[in-house]
Amino acid sequence: MFIVCIVLAVIIPYMLCGINSAIIVTKIKCGKDIRELGSGNAGLTNTLRTQGKLAALFVLIGDILKGVLSILIVHFLFKAVLGIDTYSPEGGYCWVNYLAGVFAAVGHVFPLYYGFKGGKGILVTFAAMLAINWIAGVVPFIIFVIVVAISRYVSLGSIIAAACYPFCVLIFSLTQNDSSSWVNFAFAAVIGIMLIFMHRANIKRLMNHTEKKLGQKSEENEAAK
């Protein structure tokens, strides 16, 4: 049953987080594919720029819910079937939550339902981070807020926060004497690297000084006015 639960810890977050809120909300609002508008990213920032605040709010709620639920479902599955508490550092199974977090991010970035073309995974991953360990998740968020407040670049804040996340996980796990500390770090590193990779186009634009700052509208949005 342990192997079955591990398989489900991969499948459930992947399938749940593959349901893309930005694609669904935009399709309902204007009948278009968000991946063909603005930056082409099926995420919160592009929804805000192309569809407005109300649509972005629904995307925010949807992405947070699926990120949190993907972790909680896996936790309760292990608790109910195997009697394993995936939140207990003493038990040494916290890595299960981080495994689920990896596939929550993968599901959002490479969704089966949408031809493996989804969003960049920041919001969903942040929600999963909080559900796994809110302290290790809040620190990168604070870093994100500070960087965005100073630079006005959401992408830059996301990249730096993603780079910091694995080390926040490692430090917290070690202070908790978690026997799976380095496994947690490895899975968190996979998440961080994937998020940075998904921002490779943003990195190029940042280097070329062509990246849009927070509050700037997309060209499509401006043309519609």
Backbone torsions as a table, in degrees:
resi	resn	phi	psi	omega
1	MET	NA	-26.6	179.9
2	PHE	-62.2	-44.7	179.4
3	ILE	-62.8	-40.4	178.8
4	VAL	-61.8	-43.0	180.0
5	CYS	-65.8	-37.0	177.2
6	ILE	-64.2	-43.6	178.3
7	VAL	-60.8	-41.8	178.2
8	LEU	-68.1	-31.2	177.7
9	ALA	-67.5	-17.9	175.2
10	VAL	-92.3	-47.1	-174.0
11	ILE	-70.5	-46.0	-175.3
12	ILE	-60.7	-52.0	178.2
13	PRO	-62.4	-38.8	-179.3
14	TYR	-62.2	-49.2	-176.8
15	MET	-70.1	-40.0	-179.4
16	LEU	-66.6	-46.3	-177.0
17	CYS	-78.9	-7.9	174.3
18	GLY	-74.6	-12.6	175.9
19	ILE	-78.0	106.9	-171.1
20	ASN	-91.6	114.2	-177.7
21	SER	-64.4	-39.1	-177.7
22	ALA	-64.9	-41.6	179.3
23	ILE	-65.4	-44.8	-177.4
24	ILE	-66.6	-48.5	-177.8
25	VAL	-62.3	-44.5	-179.5
26	THR	-66.0	-39.0	178.8
27	LYS	-62.8	-41.5	179.2
28	ILE	-68.6	-40.7	-175.1
29	LYS	-72.4	-46.6	-174.7
30	CYS	-130.5	0.7	177.7
31	GLY	76.2	11.8	-178.0
32	LYS	-113.0	167.0	177.4
33	ASP	-93.3	119.8	-178.3
34	ILE	-56.7	-25.3	-179.0
35	ARG	-74.2	-7.1	176.8
36	GLU	-109.5	9.4	-178.9
37	LEU	-121.4	152.4	175.4
38	GLY	55.3	-125.5	-179.2
39	SER	-78.3	-12.2	-178.5
40	GLY	87.9	-0.7	-179.4
41	ASN	-88.2	132.1	-179.7
42	ALA	-88.5	67.9	-177.6
43	GLY	-143.3	-174.2	-173.9
44	LEU	-63.9	-48.1	-175.0
45	THR	-61.7	-45.2	179.7
46	ASN	-67.5	-33.8	176.3
47	THR	-65.2	-42.7	178.7
48	LEU	-60.9	-43.7	-177.1
49	ARG	-70.7	-35.0	-174.2
50	THR	-101.1	-25.5	-173.9
51	GLN	-118.0	-12.9	177.8
52	GLY	99.0	176.9	-172.1
53	LYS	-69.7	-39.5	-177.5
54	LEU	-65.4	-45.1	177.9
55	ALA	-62.0	-41.0	179.5
56	ALA	-63.9	-34.5	178.6
57	LEU	-62.6	-43.5	178.4
58	PHE	-64.4	-37.4	177.3
59	VAL	-66.2	-41.9	178.1
60	LEU	-57.9	-49.4	-179.3
61	ILE	-63.2	-46.2	-178.1
62	GLY	-62.1	-44.2	-178.0
63	ASP	-70.0	-38.0	178.2
64	ILE	-65.3	-44.4	-179.1
65	LEU	-60.2	-46.9	-176.2
66	LYS	-71.1	-32.1	177.4
67	GLY	-66.2	-44.9	-180.0
68	VAL	-68.8	-46.6	-177.6
69	LEU	-62.3	-36.2	-178.3
70	SER	-61.8	-34.4	178.8
71	ILE	-79.3	-44.5	-177.7
72	LEU	-64.8	-38.2	179.1
73	ILE	-62.2	-44.7	179.3
74	VAL	-63.8	-42.8	179.1
75	HIS	-59.0	-49.4	-177.9
76	PHE	-69.8	-28.3	175.2
77	LEU	-63.0	-49.4	179.9
78	PHE	-65.5	-36.7	-180.0
79	LYS	-67.0	-44.9	-175.7
80	ALA	-74.0	-41.2	-173.9
81	VAL	-86.7	-42.2	-173.6
82	LEU	-111.6	-9.9	-176.9
83	GLY	72.2	21.7	-178.5
84	ILE	-99.3	127.4	177.1
85	ASP	-93.3	105.2	-176.6
86	THR	-76.4	0.9	176.3
87	TYR	-103.1	-3.0	-176.5
88	SER	-92.2	115.1	178.0
89	PRO	-60.8	-32.4	-178.7
90	GLU	-66.4	-31.5	-178.0
91	GLY	-74.4	-23.9	178.2
92	GLY	78.0	18.4	-179.1
93	TYR	-115.9	18.2	177.7
94	CYS	-62.8	-25.6	179.9
95	TRP	-59.5	-24.2	178.8
96	VAL	-61.5	-42.0	178.6
97	ASN	-64.1	-39.2	179.2
98	TYR	-69.1	-34.5	174.3
99	LEU	-61.1	-46.1	177.4
100	ALA	-61.0	-37.5	178.3
101	GLY	-62.7	-39.1	177.5
102	VAL	-59.0	-47.2	-175.4
103	PHE	-80.1	-17.6	169.6
104	ALA	-66.4	-44.2	178.2
105	ALA	-66.0	-43.8	179.8
106	VAL	-62.1	-40.5	179.7
107	GLY	-61.8	-39.4	179.9
108	HIS	-73.2	-39.7	-176.8
109	VAL	-76.6	-40.6	-178.1
110	PHE	-124.7	69.8	-175.1
111	PRO	-75.3	133.5	178.2
112	LEU	-61.2	-36.1	-174.6
113	TYR	-70.1	-22.4	-172.5
114	TYR	-123.1	38.8	177.2
115	GLY	65.4	29.0	178.3
116	PHE	61.3	27.2	177.4
117	LYS	-125.0	100.6	-177.9
118	GLY	-121.9	-145.0	-178.9
119	GLY	-92.4	-168.3	-177.4
120	LYS	-92.1	-9.8	169.3
121	GLY	87.7	3.2	-175.2
122	ILE	-64.6	-53.5	-175.4
123	LEU	-65.2	-45.9	179.4
124	VAL	-61.3	-43.6	-179.7
125	THR	-65.1	-39.6	177.8
126	PHE	-61.6	-42.6	178.0
127	ALA	-61.7	-42.4	177.7
128	ALA	-65.1	-39.4	177.7
129	MET	-56.5	-46.1	-178.9
130	LEU	-65.0	-37.8	-179.7
131	ALA	-70.6	-31.4	179.2
132	ILE	-75.9	-53.1	-179.6
133	ASN	-158.1	105.2	-170.1
134	TRP	-65.5	-29.7	179.9
135	ILE	-69.3	-48.2	178.9
136	ALA	-65.9	-21.3	178.5
137	GLY	-87.5	-33.3	-177.4
138	VAL	-70.8	-37.2	-178.5
139	VAL	-59.2	-49.6	176.2
140	PRO	-61.7	-32.9	178.6
141	PHE	-64.7	-42.7	178.0
142	ILE	-61.9	-42.3	177.1
143	ILE	-60.8	-43.6	178.5
144	PHE	-58.0	-48.3	-178.2
145	VAL	-61.4	-43.7	-179.0
146	ILE	-63.7	-46.0	-178.8
147	VAL	-64.0	-43.1	-179.8
148	VAL	-67.6	-39.8	179.6
149	ALA	-62.2	-36.7	-178.7
150	ILE	-81.3	-45.6	-173.0
151	SER	-94.6	-25.6	-174.4
152	ARG	70.6	14.1	177.6
153	TYR	-106.0	110.5	178.5
154	VAL	-64.2	-40.1	-178.2
155	SER	-62.8	-41.6	-180.0
156	LEU	-64.1	-43.0	177.5
157	GLY	-62.1	-39.5	-180.0
158	SER	-65.8	-42.8	-178.6
159	ILE	-64.6	-46.7	-178.9
160	ILE	-67.1	-40.9	178.4
161	ALA	-63.7	-40.7	178.7
162	ALA	-63.2	-37.7	179.3
163	ALA	-68.8	-33.1	-178.3
164	CYS	-80.1	-27.1	-172.0
165	TYR	-54.6	-49.8	-178.0
166	PRO	-58.0	-36.4	-178.5
167	PHE	-73.5	-32.2	174.1
168	CYS	-64.7	-41.4	178.5
169	VAL	-63.3	-45.9	-178.1
170	LEU	-62.9	-47.2	-178.6
171	ILE	-61.2	-46.2	-179.2
172	PHE	-66.0	-42.2	-179.4
173	SER	-62.1	-41.8	179.9
174	LEU	-66.4	-39.2	178.8
175	THR	-67.7	-23.1	178.1
176	GLN	-91.6	2.2	-177.7
177	ASN	56.5	38.5	178.5
178	ASP	-74.9	122.1	-177.8
179	SER	-67.9	-14.7	179.0
180	SER	-105.0	23.8	-175.1
181	SER	-52.6	-48.1	-175.8
182	TRP	-74.6	-27.1	174.2
183	VAL	-70.2	-42.3	175.7
184	ASN	-57.0	-45.9	179.8
185	PHE	-60.2	-42.6	-178.7
186	ALA	-61.9	-45.8	179.0
187	PHE	-67.3	-39.5	178.0
188	ALA	-64.1	-35.8	178.0
189	ALA	-65.9	-38.7	176.8
190	VAL	-60.0	-43.6	178.6
191	ILE	-61.8	-49.1	-178.5
192	GLY	-60.2	-45.6	-179.5
193	ILE	-63.7	-41.6	-179.7
194	MET	-64.4	-41.4	-179.9
195	LEU	-65.4	-40.4	177.6
196	ILE	-65.8	-41.9	178.2
197	PHE	-59.8	-38.9	-179.5
198	MET	-69.9	-13.2	177.7
199	HIS	-103.3	18.4	-177.2
200	ARG	-60.4	-36.8	177.9
201	ALA	-68.1	-37.3	177.3
202	ASN	-64.8	-38.1	179.1
203	ILE	-61.4	-42.5	178.1
204	LYS	-62.9	-42.6	179.8
205	ARG	-67.9	-35.2	177.0
206	LEU	-64.4	-40.2	179.7
207	MET	-69.3	-30.7	-180.0
208	ASN	-92.0	0.6	-179.2
209	HIS	60.4	36.7	178.4
210	THR	-116.9	2.7	179.7
211	GLU	-71.2	136.4	178.4
212	LYS	-73.9	140.9	177.6
213	LYS	-88.5	164.3	178.6
214	LEU	-58.9	129.0	-180.0
215	GLY	101.1	-18.0	177.1
216	GLN	-75.5	135.9	-179.9
217	LYS	-83.8	156.2	175.2
218	SER	-74.2	162.9	179.4
219	GLU	-63.3	-37.5	179.5
220	GLU	-64.1	-40.4	-178.2
221	ASN	-66.4	-39.7	179.5
222	GLU	-67.9	-38.7	-177.9
223	ALA	-68.3	-25.7	-178.3
224	ALA	-76.6	-14.3	-177.5
225	LYS	-77.2	NA	NA
